[in-house]
Each structure stands twice: as structure tokens, then as C-alpha cells.
């Protein structure tokens, strides 16, 4: 979507967005992982991981600590490489790091540079890409407006609340207009009210931009509220045991019976592990 279109829709509110297939299942997946394996020395972290993500989908990776979710996210980002298997991004098989420049990563910590203002933090990726100054300023302003921080463009990170810092980090990830946004538990340190606000913010931006997102979480409620599909991981060595579709209209209230039923069902799948970890591990 063009920058002008994003700006025009920035102030719209995300009301009820019904679940629709939109023909995505018929298109080639934007991301395809086949037989991904990864070890660190003698420690086998991932084994035979298969995953497909269609363009425009939000996919959650959920499972216990140490099951390889963040490692898989690092492979998707090009920060690490698999030992075996293939990773295809937009029909590019096993793309090199340079070919993954349209993938943005939002970490658990906001990683805002304390000596730079909000607008200068958001502009970092554009500076690295040597985007012309006037265009850079326009894109930064448009993105700050989209996340509701245009009035804080000149503020420093220490002057922001936790939720505002998360919004600034989200703006920094999205201003480069990535094909894929990767998120590693980015809202886990926020209080429940602020986390809910960030969920709504992320879904609003998803509705406006149509971005593809993959995120790691330990929170079953967060997975059901945000995701189109949930990849359930078994403990080490990590592997996906099931892909659970969440075919519910958005926004999803935790008070809705259909949402609570999906949460209950997903919790049951996580508690029943047909592949228990080896003894002593």
C-alpha cells in the first residue's frame, strides 16, 4: 500500500473485520519452511520444522520456553541459518541475508537509542537504506501518525511510557515497509491494559497495511486475539505438532464465548504433549 493510502487511513478505527479467506490459500505462500533443523553444538534445538505463511496472515508461534520459537524467528530474519532444510521467502529459496531486507524484526525490548528522539529512532532503518532526507521525514511522520505518536516526535525515550515506547519500536519496524514483520514477545513486559491497547494498535495497522506477521508468544489469549493461525511447538528439540486456525471475526473479545472456547481448546493442545522431552532435558 502506498504511503499516501496509509496516511489517508491512519485515523480510521478497526471495527469488526470478519474472517475471510480472500483466496490466500490459493496463492503460493509468502513463507515456506521445509524440514528446518538447527543445533548449537550437541544441543538439538529444532528438528524437521515445516511451516507455511500466506501473504497478509498473522501467525503465532507458541510453546514452552526453550522449544526453539525464537531460534526459528531468527532464521526467518536472517540473523541465523538452519543446518538442514529449506527456507523460501517470496519464491526465493534459501535467500541470503541481503535478500531478506524486506523483513523487519521487533524484539522483546524496544531497543530505542536513548540519545535519539522518537523521530530519529524511527528513521534509523531509512538512514541505513540511504533514503533521501525529504522522503525519510515524510515516511517517519506518516508512521508516527499511524501509531498515534506524531505529537511526541521530538521526545526522548525516557519521556515515554512503556506503551508509547512499544509504539515507537513498532513504527521503527514498519517504516521500512517490510514484506514480513517478525515480533518476539514484544508486549510481554507491558501491563495487561497497555498490552491490550497494543494488540488493538497492531490489528489496526494490519488492517490498514495488509502486512504479514509472525510472532512468538507464551500467552494463549494473545495468540487467539491476534493470529489467523497458531503453530503449536513441542518441547526440545522443537517441532511443530499442529497448526491451529483461528477463524473468528476481529476484534476478538475475551468475553466472547467463541473466543474463550478457542482459548480453552488451544490450552488443551498445549497441555497434551505427545512428544515429551527426554528425561534429564
C-alpha positions as CSV (number, residue, x, y, z in Angstrom):
1,X,0.0,0.0,0.0
2,X,1.3,3.5,-0.9
3,X,2.4,5.9,1.8
4,X,-0.5,8.3,0.8
5,X,-3.0,5.5,1.2
6,X,-1.7,4.6,4.7
7,X,-1.8,8.3,5.7
8,X,-5.4,8.6,4.5
9,X,-6.5,5.6,6.6
10,X,-4.3,6.2,9.6
11,X,-7.1,7.7,11.7
12,X,-9.7,5.1,10.9
13,X,-10.8,2.7,13.6
14,X,-10.6,-1.0,13.3
15,X,-14.2,-2.1,13.9
16,X,-15.4,-5.6,13.1
17,X,-13.3,-7.3,10.4
18,X,-14.9,-10.7,9.5
19,X,-12.7,-13.6,8.9
20,X,-12.5,-14.2,5.1
21,X,-10.2,-16.4,3.1
22,X,-9.6,-13.8,0.4
23,X,-8.3,-16.5,-1.8
24,X,-5.0,-16.5,0.1
25,X,-4.9,-20.3,0.3
26,X,-4.8,-20.5,-3.5
27,X,-1.7,-18.3,-3.8
28,X,1.8,-19.6,-3.2
29,X,2.8,-19.0,0.5
30,X,5.0,-16.0,1.2
31,X,7.0,-18.0,3.6
32,X,7.6,-21.7,3.3
33,X,9.8,-23.7,5.7
34,X,10.5,-27.4,4.9
35,X,12.5,-29.7,7.2
36,X,14.2,-27.0,9.2
37,X,16.8,-28.3,11.7
38,X,19.1,-26.4,13.9
39,X,21.6,-27.4,16.6
40,X,24.0,-25.4,18.8
41,X,26.8,-27.9,19.4
42,X,25.4,-31.0,20.8
43,X,22.1,-29.3,21.7
44,X,19.4,-30.0,19.1
45,X,17.0,-27.0,19.1
46,X,14.8,-27.5,16.0
47,X,14.0,-30.7,14.1
48,X,12.0,-31.1,10.9
49,X,10.0,-27.9,11.2
50,X,7.5,-27.3,8.4
51,X,5.5,-24.1,8.2
52,X,3.7,-22.1,5.6
53,X,2.5,-18.5,5.9
54,X,0.3,-16.8,3.3
55,X,0.7,-13.1,2.5
56,X,-1.4,-11.0,4.8
57,X,-1.7,-13.6,7.5
58,X,-0.7,-13.2,11.2
59,X,0.9,-16.4,12.5
60,X,1.6,-17.1,16.2
61,X,4.4,-19.5,17.4
62,X,3.5,-20.8,20.8
63,X,5.0,-23.3,23.1
64,X,7.1,-23.8,26.3
65,X,10.3,-21.9,27.0
66,X,13.3,-23.4,25.2
67,X,11.3,-25.1,22.4
68,X,13.1,-23.1,19.6
69,X,10.5,-20.4,18.8
70,X,12.9,-17.5,18.9
71,X,15.5,-19.5,17.1
72,X,13.1,-20.1,14.3
73,X,12.3,-16.4,14.2
74,X,16.0,-15.6,14.0
75,X,16.2,-17.9,10.9
76,X,13.3,-16.1,9.3
77,X,15.0,-12.8,10.0
78,X,18.3,-13.9,8.5
79,X,20.1,-13.5,11.9
80,X,20.8,-17.2,11.9
81,X,20.9,-20.0,9.4
82,X,19.4,-23.5,9.5
83,X,21.7,-26.6,9.5
84,X,19.3,-28.5,7.2
85,X,16.1,-27.8,5.3
86,X,14.9,-25.0,3.1
87,X,13.6,-21.6,3.7
88,X,11.7,-19.9,0.9
89,X,10.7,-16.3,1.1
90,X,8.5,-14.9,-1.8
91,X,9.6,-17.8,-4.0
92,X,13.3,-17.2,-3.2
93,X,14.7,-20.4,-2.0
94,X,17.1,-20.1,1.0
95,X,17.6,-16.4,0.5
96,X,20.8,-14.8,1.6
97,X,20.7,-12.1,4.3
98,X,20.7,-9.4,1.6
99,X,17.6,-10.9,0.1
100,X,15.7,-10.6,3.4
101,X,15.9,-6.8,3.6
102,X,12.1,-6.6,3.4
103,X,11.9,-8.5,6.8
104,X,11.6,-6.3,9.9
105,X,12.2,-7.6,13.5
106,X,10.5,-6.2,16.6
107,X,12.4,-7.5,19.7
108,X,11.1,-8.1,23.2
109,X,13.0,-5.0,24.4
110,X,12.2,-1.8,22.5
111,X,15.9,-1.1,21.9
112,X,15.3,2.6,21.4
113,X,18.5,4.6,21.4
114,X,18.3,7.0,24.5
115,X,20.3,9.8,22.8
116,X,17.9,10.0,19.8
117,X,14.5,11.5,19.7
118,X,11.4,9.4,18.7
119,X,11.5,10.5,15.1
120,X,15.2,9.9,14.9
121,X,14.8,6.4,16.3
122,X,12.1,5.6,13.8
123,X,14.2,6.9,11.0
124,X,17.2,4.5,11.7
125,X,16.3,1.9,9.1
126,X,15.7,4.5,6.5
127,X,19.0,6.1,7.2
128,X,20.7,2.8,6.8
129,X,18.9,2.3,3.5
130,X,20.1,5.8,2.4
131,X,16.6,7.1,1.8
132,X,16.6,10.7,0.7
133,X,16.1,13.1,3.6
134,X,12.7,14.6,2.4
135,X,11.2,11.2,1.8
136,X,12.6,10.0,5.1
137,X,10.9,12.8,7.0
138,X,7.6,12.2,5.3
139,X,7.6,8.4,5.9
140,X,8.6,8.9,9.6
141,X,5.8,11.4,10.1
142,X,3.2,9.2,8.4
143,X,4.2,6.2,10.6
144,X,4.2,8.2,13.8
145,X,0.7,9.4,12.9
146,X,-0.4,5.8,12.3
147,X,0.7,4.8,15.8
148,X,-0.5,8.0,17.4
149,X,2.9,9.4,18.3
150,X,3.1,12.4,16.0
151,X,2.9,14.8,18.9
152,X,5.9,13.1,20.6
153,X,8.2,13.1,17.5
154,X,10.7,15.3,19.4
155,X,10.6,13.5,22.7
156,X,13.3,11.2,24.0
157,X,12.7,7.6,25.1
158,X,12.9,8.3,28.8
159,X,10.0,10.7,28.4
160,X,7.7,8.0,27.1
161,X,5.5,5.4,28.9
162,X,6.1,1.7,28.2
163,X,3.2,1.5,25.8
164,X,4.5,4.6,23.9
165,X,8.0,3.1,23.7
166,X,6.4,-0.1,22.2
167,X,4.6,2.1,19.6
168,X,7.8,3.8,18.7
169,X,9.5,0.5,18.2
170,X,6.6,-0.8,16.1
171,X,6.8,2.4,14.0
172,X,10.6,1.9,13.5
173,X,9.9,-1.7,12.3
174,X,7.1,-0.7,9.9
175,X,8.6,2.5,8.4
176,X,10.9,0.4,6.1
177,X,7.7,-1.0,4.5
178,X,8.6,-4.7,5.1
179,X,7.0,-7.7,3.4
180,X,7.1,-9.5,6.8
181,X,7.1,-8.2,10.4
182,X,8.6,-10.6,13.0
183,X,7.8,-10.0,16.7
184,X,9.5,-11.8,19.6
185,X,7.2,-11.3,22.6
186,X,7.2,-7.5,22.1
187,X,4.4,-6.8,24.6
188,X,5.3,-9.3,27.3
189,X,6.7,-6.7,29.7
190,X,3.6,-4.4,29.5
191,X,0.8,-4.4,31.9
192,X,-2.4,-6.1,30.8
193,X,-4.3,-2.9,29.9
194,X,-1.4,-1.5,27.8
195,X,-0.9,-4.9,26.2
196,X,-4.5,-4.9,25.1
197,X,-4.1,-1.4,23.6
198,X,-1.0,-2.6,21.7
199,X,-3.0,-5.6,20.4
200,X,-5.6,-3.2,19.0
201,X,-2.9,-1.0,17.6
202,X,-1.2,-3.9,15.8
203,X,-4.5,-5.1,14.4
204,X,-5.4,-1.7,13.2
205,X,-2.1,-1.3,11.4
206,X,-2.6,-4.8,9.9
207,X,-6.0,-3.8,8.6
208,X,-4.6,-0.7,7.0
209,X,-1.4,-2.1,5.5
210,X,-2.2,-5.8,4.9
211,X,1.2,-6.8,6.3
212,X,2.3,-10.4,7.0
213,X,3.4,-11.0,10.6
214,X,4.9,-13.9,12.6
215,X,5.1,-13.5,16.3
216,X,6.4,-15.5,19.3
217,X,4.3,-15.7,22.4
218,X,3.7,-17.7,25.6
219,X,0.3,-16.1,26.0
220,X,-2.6,-18.3,24.8
221,X,-5.0,-15.3,24.9
222,X,-2.6,-13.2,22.9
223,X,-2.3,-15.9,20.3
224,X,-6.1,-16.2,19.9
225,X,-6.7,-12.5,19.9
226,X,-4.1,-11.7,17.2
227,X,-3.5,-14.7,15.0
228,X,-5.0,-16.2,11.9
229,X,-3.1,-19.4,12.6
230,X,-1.3,-20.7,15.7
231,X,1.8,-23.0,15.3
232,X,2.0,-25.3,18.4
233,X,5.5,-26.3,19.3
234,X,6.6,-29.4,21.3
235,X,9.5,-29.1,23.7
236,X,13.1,-29.6,22.8
237,X,14.0,-30.5,20.2
238,X,11.4,-28.0,18.9
239,X,9.0,-29.1,16.2
240,X,5.5,-28.0,15.2
241,X,2.9,-30.6,16.2
242,X,-0.1,-28.8,14.9
243,X,-1.3,-25.6,13.0
244,X,-4.5,-24.4,14.6
245,X,-6.6,-22.0,12.5
246,X,-8.4,-19.1,14.3
247,X,-11.4,-18.4,12.1
248,X,-13.0,-15.7,14.2
249,X,-14.1,-12.2,13.3
250,X,-12.0,-9.3,14.6
251,X,-11.8,-7.7,17.1
252,X,-11.9,-10.7,19.4
253,X,-13.1,-10.0,22.9
254,X,-12.0,-12.3,25.7
255,X,-15.6,-12.1,26.9
256,X,-17.0,-13.7,23.7
257,X,-17.9,-17.4,24.1
258,X,-16.3,-18.3,20.8
259,X,-13.1,-16.7,21.8
260,X,-13.0,-18.3,25.2
261,X,-13.8,-21.7,23.7
262,X,-10.8,-21.3,21.2
263,X,-8.6,-20.3,24.1
264,X,-9.7,-23.4,26.1
265,X,-9.1,-25.7,23.1
266,X,-5.6,-24.2,22.4
267,X,-4.7,-24.6,26.1
268,X,-5.7,-28.3,25.9
269,X,-3.4,-28.8,22.9
270,X,-0.5,-27.2,24.7
271,X,-1.0,-29.3,27.9
272,X,-1.3,-32.5,25.9
273,X,2.2,-33.2,24.5
274,X,2.5,-36.4,22.5
275,X,6.3,-35.9,22.3
276,X,7.6,-35.4,25.9
277,X,11.1,-34.0,26.4
278,X,13.8,-36.6,27.0
279,X,14.5,-37.3,30.7
280,X,17.1,-35.1,32.1
281,X,16.3,-32.4,29.5
